[in-house]
Amino acid sequence: MYSKQDCQTMTGFNLQDELIERAELCQEIGDFAGAERFLKRAMERSRDDADQVVLRYLVRKLADNSVRAGNFEKAEGHWKRLIARQKRCPDTSERELARTIVQTGLFYASHHQWRKARFRFNQALRLQEPGFGKDYPDYVLTLSELGRLYARTDKRRKAERTFKEALALAESDLGRWHEFVALVLRRQAMGMLAWSNPETLEPLLERAIAILTEETTRPHPELRKCLSELGDLGLERGFRRRAEKLYVKSLQLTEPFLGSKHRDSIKLLRKLAELRRSMRKFEEAESHYRKILAIKKQTCPQDSPEIARALLDLGALLRESLDFGQAEPVLKEALKIQEQSLGEASVEIAETLFELGSLHQAMNEFKKAEEEFSRALKIREKSPRKAPLAMADILTGLALVHFARRQHERAETLLLRALTLKEEALGLDAPQLVETLNKLGRICENQLKTDAAVTYYERANTIEHQQHGFFCRIWLEYDDAG
């Protein structure tokens, strides 16, 4: 819930800052044992049990480090020990103990340990209600987290009742413009994503933003999240310009507060780059991707998959903007790093091979393109991570190579496989079928299969003129579980 900057502002624990930064550097190079040692040394400087915010922050960092090292039980143990420590300490208030229990519940929820998370939220509510009453702001926020948990576990009616109760308590006891009303509204919007149309959720986030904007001292930490999430909802509805403005505002709040190298800043920058790429604002998107790449090269080992990912994103953009000369060496560098660090059968390698195949196909280097598409297809077919749309894209690329060689029957067979995969994944009337249907029509035309070509074109035309209400879900990061 709190970032390092939050804790510095609230408590001023500057002596621990360097230890924490060294721990973060260790994490970036995969030295989780070293990171743990630095974090424990930082905790030794927080022997004062009254400094509960710092303790929770450091325990969260330790737990995150253990999870990244693949040891969930150890991470769980950090939270349990903090709760036990607070219970033993006579100076720990019920308020601070309840906050630690809520953080533990958020930890469990972020790892889909729903039963344990629900137990912790209810445990916190049992502490908060008799001690401070239902009008206590923390009680309202804990209740909204419980509602969000119900929503994520498909208990829709319980979720709706819990959100309704939390919002009513917040508005009646704290006032309609209190920050905790905004926090409840945000959790309600994020919780209801699974079953609600974005259009019905936007007013919740818009009201939350209006409340949080009232903060006069400095931007509220959750304002940037609300702006980004409202942008996500707008993007699902096709409002790309609105989403762009909201992402920019969110980034303007995030970078000065957390720094440009923080993963939240990078995540937002990548969202903005992908959006501007889709809007064909290639120069702006390229500058974002190059900035991400520069940050990754500064903070990650040179053979890191994260650098390969940044190179892949940049290379794909350069290919799409027809800058083939720059795209090829960038994509080849990404492939080289992936082969060294991930192994030959990684799906990430399949992604890079697809981009290289698409590049060489556009450059009329069909032999290279066929080899790259074929290798990517073999990786996808053997992978346990099924990705039918990615498979369909590879099949389409191979089909276009054969079509360019006038091997029409082979091209038609590959495109029919791609069409079947898309139909199974998206349905028979999905707009994503239009391009494949038109390609099939063109291939049939070249084989003088006029009736078949007309059938494909008519079906594509029918789909294109229908109104569709598709929207995708937004999955939250672990850091945003709270």
C-alpha positions as CSV (number, residue, x, y, z in Angstrom):
1,M,0.0,0.0,0.0
2,Y,2.9,2.3,0.7
3,S,5.9,3.1,-1.5
4,K,9.4,3.8,-0.2
5,Q,8.8,7.5,-0.9
6,D,5.6,7.4,1.1
7,C,7.4,6.0,4.1
8,Q,10.2,8.5,3.8
9,T,7.7,11.4,3.7
10,M,5.8,10.0,6.7
11,T,8.7,8.8,8.8
12,G,11.9,10.1,7.4
13,F,13.9,6.9,7.8
14,N,16.8,8.1,5.7
15,L,19.3,5.8,7.4
16,Q,17.6,2.9,5.8
17,D,17.3,4.3,2.3
18,E,20.7,3.1,1.0
19,L,20.1,-0.4,2.4
20,I,16.8,-0.6,0.6
21,E,18.2,0.7,-2.7
22,R,21.0,-1.9,-2.5
23,A,18.3,-4.6,-1.9
24,E,16.4,-3.5,-4.9
25,L,19.6,-3.6,-7.0
26,C,20.2,-7.2,-5.8
27,Q,16.7,-8.1,-6.8
28,E,17.2,-6.7,-10.3
29,I,20.2,-9.0,-10.9
30,G,18.4,-12.0,-9.3
31,D,20.4,-12.0,-6.1
32,F,17.5,-12.5,-3.8
33,A,19.6,-13.8,-0.9
34,G,21.6,-10.6,-1.0
35,A,18.4,-8.5,-1.1
36,E,17.1,-10.3,1.9
37,R,20.3,-9.6,3.9
38,F,20.1,-5.8,3.1
39,L,16.4,-5.7,4.0
40,K,17.0,-7.5,7.3
41,R,19.7,-5.0,8.1
42,A,17.2,-2.2,7.3
43,M,14.7,-3.8,9.7
44,E,17.3,-3.8,12.5
45,R,17.2,0.0,12.4
46,S,13.4,-0.2,13.1
47,R,13.5,-1.7,16.5
48,D,11.0,0.8,17.7
49,D,7.6,-0.9,17.6
50,A,5.9,2.4,17.4
51,D,7.1,2.9,13.9
52,Q,4.5,0.5,12.4
53,V,4.3,2.0,9.0
54,V,8.0,1.4,8.4
55,L,7.8,-2.2,9.8
56,R,4.9,-3.0,7.5
57,Y,6.7,-1.5,4.5
58,L,9.9,-3.5,5.2
59,V,8.0,-6.8,5.8
60,R,6.2,-6.3,2.5
61,K,9.6,-5.8,0.8
62,L,10.9,-9.0,2.4
63,A,7.8,-10.9,1.5
64,D,8.0,-9.7,-2.1
65,N,11.6,-10.7,-2.3
66,S,10.8,-14.2,-1.0
67,V,8.0,-14.6,-3.6
68,R,10.3,-13.6,-6.4
69,A,12.8,-16.1,-5.1
70,G,10.0,-18.8,-5.4
71,N,9.4,-19.3,-1.7
72,F,5.8,-18.4,-0.9
73,E,5.9,-20.1,2.6
74,K,8.8,-17.9,3.6
75,A,7.0,-14.8,2.4
76,E,3.9,-15.8,4.4
77,G,6.1,-16.4,7.4
78,H,7.3,-12.7,7.4
79,W,3.7,-11.5,7.7
80,K,2.8,-14.0,10.4
81,R,5.9,-13.1,12.5
82,L,5.0,-9.4,12.2
83,I,1.5,-10.0,13.5
84,A,2.8,-12.2,16.3
85,R,5.4,-9.4,17.2
86,Q,2.7,-6.8,17.3
87,K,0.4,-8.9,19.5
88,R,3.2,-9.4,22.0
89,C,4.1,-5.8,22.1
90,P,1.9,-3.9,24.7
91,D,2.5,-0.6,22.8
92,T,0.9,-1.8,19.6
93,S,-2.6,-0.4,19.2
94,E,-5.5,-2.4,17.8
95,R,-5.6,0.1,15.0
96,E,-2.1,-0.8,13.8
97,L,-2.5,-4.5,14.4
98,A,-5.7,-4.4,12.2
99,R,-3.8,-2.5,9.5
100,T,-1.1,-5.2,9.4
101,I,-3.8,-7.9,9.3
102,V,-5.4,-6.1,6.3
103,Q,-2.0,-6.0,4.5
104,T,-1.6,-9.7,5.2
105,G,-5.0,-10.3,3.6
106,L,-3.9,-8.2,0.5
107,F,-0.8,-10.4,0.3
108,Y,-2.9,-13.5,0.3
109,A,-5.4,-12.1,-2.2
110,S,-2.6,-11.1,-4.6
111,H,-1.5,-14.8,-4.7
112,H,-5.1,-16.1,-5.0
113,Q,-5.2,-17.5,-1.5
114,W,-8.8,-16.5,-1.2
115,R,-9.8,-18.4,1.9
116,K,-6.8,-17.0,3.9
117,A,-7.4,-13.5,2.6
118,R,-11.1,-13.6,3.6
119,F,-10.1,-14.8,7.1
120,R,-7.7,-11.9,7.5
121,F,-10.1,-9.3,6.3
122,N,-12.8,-10.6,8.6
123,Q,-10.3,-10.7,11.5
124,A,-9.4,-7.1,10.9
125,L,-13.1,-6.1,10.8
126,R,-13.7,-7.8,14.1
127,L,-10.9,-5.7,15.6
128,Q,-12.0,-2.5,14.0
129,E,-15.8,-2.5,14.6
130,P,-15.9,-2.9,18.4
131,G,-12.9,-0.7,19.0
132,F,-13.7,2.2,16.7
133,G,-17.1,1.6,15.2
134,K,-18.4,1.2,11.7
135,D,-17.9,4.9,11.0
136,Y,-14.1,4.4,11.4
137,P,-12.5,5.0,8.0
138,D,-10.2,1.9,8.1
139,Y,-13.3,-0.3,8.7
140,V,-14.9,1.1,5.5
141,L,-11.7,0.4,3.5
142,T,-11.4,-3.1,4.9
143,L,-15.0,-3.8,4.0
144,S,-14.4,-2.6,0.4
145,E,-11.4,-4.9,0.2
146,L,-13.6,-7.8,1.3
147,G,-16.1,-6.8,-1.4
148,R,-13.4,-6.8,-4.0
149,L,-12.3,-10.3,-2.8
150,Y,-15.9,-11.5,-3.2
151,A,-16.0,-10.0,-6.7
152,R,-12.7,-11.8,-7.7
153,T,-14.1,-15.1,-6.5
154,D,-17.4,-14.7,-8.5
155,K,-19.6,-14.1,-5.4
156,R,-21.4,-11.3,-7.2
157,R,-24.3,-10.7,-4.8
158,K,-22.1,-10.7,-1.7
159,A,-19.7,-8.3,-3.5
160,E,-22.5,-5.9,-4.5
161,R,-24.0,-5.9,-0.9
162,T,-20.5,-5.3,0.6
163,F,-19.7,-2.5,-1.7
164,K,-23.1,-0.9,-1.1
165,E,-22.6,-1.1,2.6
166,A,-19.1,0.3,2.5
167,L,-20.1,3.2,0.3
168,A,-23.1,4.0,2.4
169,L,-21.0,4.0,5.6
170,A,-18.4,6.2,4.0
171,E,-20.8,8.8,2.7
172,S,-23.0,9.0,5.8
173,D,-20.2,9.2,8.3
174,L,-17.3,10.8,6.5
175,G,-19.1,13.0,3.9
176,R,-19.5,12.6,0.1
177,W,-16.2,14.3,-0.6
178,H,-14.0,12.4,1.8
179,E,-10.9,10.6,0.4
180,F,-12.1,7.2,1.8
181,V,-15.3,7.5,-0.4
182,A,-13.0,7.8,-3.4
183,L,-11.0,4.8,-2.2
184,V,-14.2,2.7,-1.9
185,L,-15.4,3.8,-5.3
186,R,-12.1,2.8,-6.9
187,R,-12.2,-0.7,-5.3
188,Q,-15.8,-1.1,-6.4
189,A,-14.9,-0.2,-10.0
190,M,-11.9,-2.6,-10.1
191,G,-13.9,-5.4,-8.4
192,M,-16.8,-5.2,-10.8
193,L,-14.7,-5.4,-14.0
194,A,-15.4,-9.1,-14.4
195,W,-19.1,-8.7,-15.1
196,S,-19.8,-5.0,-15.8
197,N,-19.5,-3.0,-18.9
198,P,-16.8,-0.3,-18.7
199,E,-19.5,2.4,-19.4
200,T,-21.1,1.6,-16.1
201,L,-17.8,1.7,-14.2
202,E,-16.5,5.0,-15.6
203,P,-18.7,7.2,-13.4
204,L,-17.3,5.5,-10.3
205,L,-13.7,6.3,-11.2
206,E,-14.6,9.8,-12.5
207,R,-16.2,10.6,-9.1
208,A,-13.1,9.1,-7.3
209,I,-10.8,11.3,-9.4
210,A,-12.9,14.4,-8.6
211,I,-12.6,13.7,-4.9
212,L,-8.9,12.9,-4.9
213,T,-8.1,16.0,-7.0
214,E,-9.4,18.1,-4.1
215,E,-6.1,17.3,-2.2
216,T,-4.3,20.6,-2.0
217,T,-0.9,19.6,-0.5
218,R,0.3,16.9,-2.9
219,P,-1.5,14.5,-5.3
220,H,-3.1,11.5,-3.5
221,P,-1.1,8.3,-4.2
222,E,-4.2,6.6,-5.6
223,L,-5.1,9.4,-8.0
224,R,-2.5,8.3,-10.6
225,K,-4.0,4.8,-10.4
226,C,-7.6,6.0,-10.9
227,L,-6.5,8.1,-13.9
228,S,-4.7,5.1,-15.5
229,E,-7.6,2.7,-14.8
230,L,-10.1,5.2,-16.3
231,G,-7.9,5.3,-19.3
232,D,-8.1,1.5,-19.5
233,L,-11.9,1.6,-19.4
234,G,-12.0,4.3,-22.1
235,L,-9.7,2.3,-24.3
236,E,-11.9,-0.7,-24.0
237,R,-14.8,1.4,-25.3
238,G,-12.6,2.7,-28.2
239,F,-11.9,6.2,-26.8
240,R,-8.3,6.2,-27.6
241,R,-7.7,10.0,-27.4
242,R,-9.3,10.1,-24.0
243,A,-7.2,7.2,-22.8
244,E,-4.1,8.9,-24.1
245,K,-4.8,12.0,-22.1
246,L,-5.5,10.0,-19.0
247,Y,-2.3,8.0,-19.3
248,V,-0.3,11.2,-19.8
249,K,-1.8,12.7,-16.7
250,S,-1.1,9.5,-14.7
251,L,2.5,9.4,-15.9
252,Q,3.0,13.1,-14.9
253,L,2.0,12.2,-11.4
254,T,3.8,8.9,-11.2
255,E,7.3,9.8,-12.5
256,P,8.0,12.7,-10.1
257,F,6.7,10.7,-7.2
258,L,8.2,7.3,-7.8
259,G,10.9,8.1,-10.3
260,S,11.2,7.2,-14.0
261,K,12.8,3.8,-13.2
262,H,10.0,2.5,-11.0
263,R,8.1,-0.3,-12.4
264,D,4.8,1.6,-12.2
265,S,6.3,4.4,-14.3
266,I,7.6,1.9,-16.8
267,K,4.3,0.1,-16.9
268,L,2.5,3.4,-17.7
269,L,5.1,4.4,-20.3
270,R,4.6,1.0,-22.0
271,K,0.8,1.5,-22.0
272,L,1.2,4.9,-23.6
273,A,3.7,3.5,-26.1
274,E,1.3,0.7,-27.1
275,L,-1.6,3.1,-27.4
276,R,0.3,5.6,-29.5
277,R,1.6,2.8,-31.7
278,S,-2.0,1.7,-32.3
279,M,-2.8,5.3,-33.2
280,R,0.1,5.3,-35.6
281,K,1.9,8.0,-33.7
282,F,5.2,6.2,-34.4
283,E,7.7,8.9,-33.5
284,E,6.2,9.3,-30.0
285,A,5.8,5.6,-29.4
286,E,9.4,5.0,-30.5
287,S,10.7,7.6,-28.0
288,H,8.8,5.8,-25.2
289,Y,10.1,2.4,-26.2
290,R,13.7,3.8,-26.4
291,K,13.3,5.3,-23.0
292,I,12.2,2.0,-21.6
293,L,15.1,0.2,-23.2
294,A,17.6,2.8,-21.8
295,I,16.2,2.3,-18.3
296,K,16.4,-1.5,-18.6
297,K,20.0,-1.3,-19.8
298,Q,20.8,0.9,-16.8
299,T,19.1,-1.4,-14.2
300,C,19.3,-4.9,-15.6
301,P,22.1,-7.3,-16.6
302,Q,23.0,-7.1,-20.3
303,D,21.7,-10.6,-20.9
304,S,18.4,-10.0,-19.1
305,P,15.1,-11.1,-20.6
306,E,13.7,-7.7,-19.6
307,I,16.2,-6.0,-22.0
308,A,15.2,-8.5,-24.7
309,R,11.5,-7.6,-24.1
310,A,12.3,-3.9,-24.5
311,L,14.3,-4.6,-27.7
312,L,11.4,-6.8,-29.1
313,D,8.9,-4.0,-28.5
314,L,11.1,-1.4,-30.1
315,G,11.9,-3.7,-33.1
316,A,8.2,-4.5,-33.6
317,L,7.4,-0.8,-33.7
318,L,10.3,-0.1,-36.2
319,R,9.0,-2.9,-38.4
320,E,5.5,-1.6,-38.3
321,S,6.7,1.9,-39.2
322,L,8.6,0.4,-42.1
323,D,12.0,1.3,-40.7
324,F,13.4,-2.1,-41.8
325,G,17.0,-1.0,-41.6
326,Q,16.8,-0.3,-37.9
327,A,14.3,-3.0,-37.0
328,E,16.4,-6.0,-38.2
329,P,19.5,-5.5,-35.9
330,V,17.2,-4.7,-32.9
331,L,15.2,-7.8,-33.3
332,K,18.2,-10.0,-33.9
333,E,19.8,-8.6,-30.7
334,A,16.6,-9.5,-28.8
335,L,16.6,-13.0,-30.2
336,K,20.3,-13.5,-29.3
337,I,19.7,-12.5,-25.7
338,Q,16.6,-14.7,-25.5
339,E,18.4,-17.8,-26.9
340,Q,21.1,-17.3,-24.3
341,S,18.9,-16.7,-21.3
342,L,15.6,-18.5,-22.0
343,G,16.4,-21.6,-24.0
344,E,15.3,-22.6,-27.5
345,A,11.7,-23.5,-26.7
346,S,10.6,-20.2,-25.0
347,V,7.4,-18.6,-26.2
348,E,9.2,-15.2,-26.0
349,I,11.5,-16.5,-28.7
350,A,8.5,-17.4,-30.8
351,E,7.3,-13.8,-30.5
352,T,10.6,-12.4,-31.7
353,L,10.8,-15.0,-34.6
354,F,7.3,-13.9,-35.6
355,E,8.4,-10.3,-35.8
356,L,11.5,-11.2,-37.8
357,G,9.5,-13.4,-40.1
358,S,7.0,-10.5,-40.7
359,L,10.0,-8.2,-41.3
360,H,11.7,-10.5,-43.8
361,Q,8.4,-11.2,-45.6
362,A,7.9,-7.4,-46.0
363,M,11.4,-7.2,-47.4
364,N,10.6,-10.1,-49.9
365,E,13.2,-12.3,-48.2
366,F,10.8,-15.2,-48.3
367,K,13.3,-18.0,-47.4
368,K,14.3,-16.3,-44.2
369,A,10.7,-15.5,-43.4
370,E,9.6,-19.1,-43.9
371,E,12.3,-20.4,-41.6
372,E,11.4,-18.0,-38.9
373,F,7.7,-18.5,-39.1
374,S,8.1,-22.3,-39.2
375,R,10.4,-22.3,-36.1
376,A,8.0,-20.0,-34.2
377,L,5.1,-22.3,-35.1
378,K,6.9,-25.4,-33.8
379,I,7.6,-23.6,-30.5
380,R,4.0,-22.6,-30.1
381,E,2.7,-26.0,-31.0
382,K,4.8,-27.7,-28.3
383,S,4.2,-25.0,-25.6
384,P,1.8,-25.8,-22.8
385,R,0.8,-22.2,-22.8
386,K,-1.9,-22.2,-25.5
387,A,-2.0,-19.1,-27.5
388,P,-4.5,-19.7,-30.4
389,L,-4.4,-16.1,-31.7
390,A,-0.6,-16.0,-31.7
391,M,-0.7,-19.3,-33.6
392,A,-3.2,-17.9,-36.1
393,D,-0.9,-14.9,-36.7
394,I,2.1,-17.2,-37.5
395,L,0.0,-19.3,-39.8
396,T,-1.2,-16.2,-41.6
397,G,2.4,-15.1,-42.0
398,L,3.4,-18.4,-43.5
399,A,0.3,-18.3,-45.8
400,L,1.4,-14.9,-47.1
401,V,4.9,-16.3,-47.9
402,H,3.4,-19.1,-49.9
403,F,0.9,-16.7,-51.6
404,A,3.8,-14.6,-52.7
405,R,5.3,-17.7,-54.3
406,R,2.0,-18.4,-56.0
407,Q,1.6,-21.6,-53.9
408,H,-2.1,-20.8,-53.5
409,E,-3.4,-24.1,-52.2
410,R,-0.8,-24.3,-49.4
411,A,-1.6,-20.7,-48.5
412,E,-5.3,-21.4,-48.4
413,T,-4.8,-24.5,-46.2
414,L,-2.7,-22.4,-43.7
415,L,-5.3,-19.6,-43.7
416,L,-8.1,-22.0,-43.0
417,R,-6.2,-23.3,-40.0
418,A,-5.8,-19.7,-38.8
419,L,-9.5,-19.0,-39.3
420,T,-10.5,-22.1,-37.3
421,L,-8.2,-21.0,-34.4
422,K,-9.7,-17.5,-34.4
423,E,-13.3,-18.8,-34.5
424,E,-12.7,-21.2,-31.6
425,A,-11.1,-18.5,-29.5
426,L,-13.3,-15.5,-30.4
427,G,-16.5,-16.8,-31.9
428,L,-18.0,-16.9,-35.4
429,D,-18.9,-13.2,-35.6
430,A,-15.7,-11.6,-34.1
431,P,-14.4,-8.6,-35.9
432,Q,-10.9,-10.1,-35.8
433,L,-12.1,-12.6,-38.4
434,V,-12.6,-10.0,-41.1
435,E,-8.9,-9.7,-42.2
436,T,-8.5,-13.5,-42.5
437,L,-11.8,-13.8,-44.4
438,N,-10.7,-11.1,-46.9
439,K,-7.3,-12.8,-47.4
440,L,-9.0,-16.1,-48.1
441,G,-11.3,-14.4,-50.6
442,R,-8.3,-13.0,-52.4
443,I,-6.6,-16.4,-52.5
444,C,-9.7,-18.0,-53.9
445,E,-10.0,-15.3,-56.5
446,N,-6.4,-16.1,-57.7
447,Q,-7.5,-19.7,-58.0
448,L,-10.6,-18.7,-59.9
449,K,-12.8,-20.1,-57.1
450,T,-15.3,-17.3,-57.6
451,D,-18.1,-18.7,-55.5
452,A,-15.9,-19.4,-52.5
453,A,-14.3,-16.0,-52.8
454,V,-17.7,-14.3,-52.8
455,T,-18.8,-16.3,-49.7
456,Y,-15.7,-15.2,-47.8
457,Y,-16.1,-11.6,-48.8
458,E,-19.8,-11.5,-48.0
459,R,-19.2,-13.0,-44.5
460,A,-16.4,-10.5,-43.9
461,N,-18.7,-7.7,-45.0
462,T,-21.5,-8.9,-42.7
463,I,-19.3,-9.0,-39.7
464,E,-17.7,-5.6,-40.4
465,H,-21.1,-3.9,-40.4
466,Q,-22.4,-5.4,-37.2
467,Q,-22.2,-3.7,-33.9
468,H,-20.1,-5.5,-31.3
469,G,-19.8,-5.0,-27.5
470,F,-16.6,-6.8,-26.8
471,F,-14.4,-5.6,-24.0
472,C,-11.4,-7.2,-22.2
473,R,-10.7,-7.5,-18.6
474,I,-8.0,-5.6,-16.8
475,W,-5.9,-7.8,-14.5
476,L,-4.2,-6.1,-11.6
477,E,-0.6,-6.3,-10.7
478,Y,0.5,-7.8,-7.4
479,D,1.5,-4.3,-6.2
480,D,-2.0,-3.1,-6.9
481,A,-3.8,-5.8,-4.9
482,G,-4.6,-3.2,-2.3
